[in-house]
């Protein structure tokens, strides 16, 4: 009888410990996963240690032979690929990977030959870093490439959707119609619709007036910056609760405009 409370206590501790381990594992799987392909063990160990200390999961291999298996067995978010490898070199591996995946690739090389760098970028590498390098610079490049990759994937999804939604609003890009949260159709001119569509396809990004002109009207239209301000003002009157205190299309001083709501494909 005296052993029963001890047993229950042990079971409780085990259950709690298992829950904690499971939670840690779940959080770990959310971290970006980097595959480092580098035959110099000192360099690969340095990269792996530094990236892990900055909240990345890292796998390391010293040759191209294991890449295919690793790519199939794990979700890889980015590959750091050395150019000079035993056997199959980095350029060949990069070209082969690009035939089956769009995973971002950052190439490393000790070569100062600019031809290698240009060729690497032309066959699909996203960035290029020469040795010796500061691990902080590699980290900054990884973050930048992953950011661009995330934006590209999101924009690709946006571009493939006929209808986009934000705050209950619906914009139909095929019919070129805008519907309010209460399902009423809101009349827009072609220029207003083009501007709203441009904002919806790039939410959360500061867009300068020049960018908005290029994306909506093109320089050949002979448009001028002031026309964007006029269009934004007209659009605000149609979608903002208070056009004088806008919450959807914000003005960024010396920057341009920012479309603040989250946008989702319908």
Secondary structure as GFF3:
##gff-version 3
##sequence-region A 1 266
A	DSSP	alpha_helix	2	30	.	.	.	ID=ss1
A	DSSP	beta_strand	33	37	.	.	.	ID=ss2
A	DSSP	alpha_helix	41	53	.	.	.	ID=ss3
A	DSSP	beta_strand	57	61	.	.	.	ID=ss4
A	DSSP	three_ten_helix	64	66	.	.	.	ID=ss5
A	DSSP	alpha_helix	67	73	.	.	.	ID=ss6
A	DSSP	beta_strand	78	82	.	.	.	ID=ss7
A	DSSP	alpha_helix	90	98	.	.	.	ID=ss8
A	DSSP	beta_strand	104	109	.	.	.	ID=ss9
A	DSSP	alpha_helix	114	122	.	.	.	ID=ss10
A	DSSP	beta_strand	127	130	.	.	.	ID=ss11
A	DSSP	alpha_helix	135	160	.	.	.	ID=ss12
A	DSSP	beta_strand	163	166	.	.	.	ID=ss13
A	DSSP	beta_strand	169	172	.	.	.	ID=ss14
A	DSSP	beta_strand	177	179	.	.	.	ID=ss15
A	DSSP	beta_strand	185	186	.	.	.	ID=ss16
A	DSSP	alpha_helix	190	201	.	.	.	ID=ss17
A	DSSP	beta_strand	206	207	.	.	.	ID=ss18
A	DSSP	alpha_helix	209	216	.	.	.	ID=ss19
A	DSSP	three_ten_helix	219	221	.	.	.	ID=ss20
A	DSSP	alpha_helix	225	239	.	.	.	ID=ss21
A	DSSP	three_ten_helix	243	245	.	.	.	ID=ss22
A	DSSP	beta_strand	249	252	.	.	.	ID=ss23
A	DSSP	beta_strand	256	259	.	.	.	ID=ss24
A	DSSP	beta_strand	264	265	.	.	.	ID=ss25
###
